[in-house]
Amino acid sequence: MIMKKKYIIRILVFLLLPVTTQAQCAMCRAVLESEENTAIAEGVNNGIVYLMAIPYILVAVLFYFVYKKMNS
């Protein structure tokens, strides 16, 4: 029982502490901060949008099939 409480406390402390991370790797940041080539920055931004959109599309398709299955 005591061990269980220790694990729960550790998990809560771990989840409640903020984690500071860098949003970009050093090379990406250096390329994007230089104002020489804006096409590279636009390409990176478009890549981020595509990477972000795919999971949302997959979840939407999943919910569609679940909705369709529940109503039939």
Summary of the structure (lengths in Angstrom):
residues: 72
radius of gyration: 21.4
end to end distance: 47.1
largest distance: 61.4
contacts: 119
relative contact order: 0.06
helix: 79%
strand: 0%
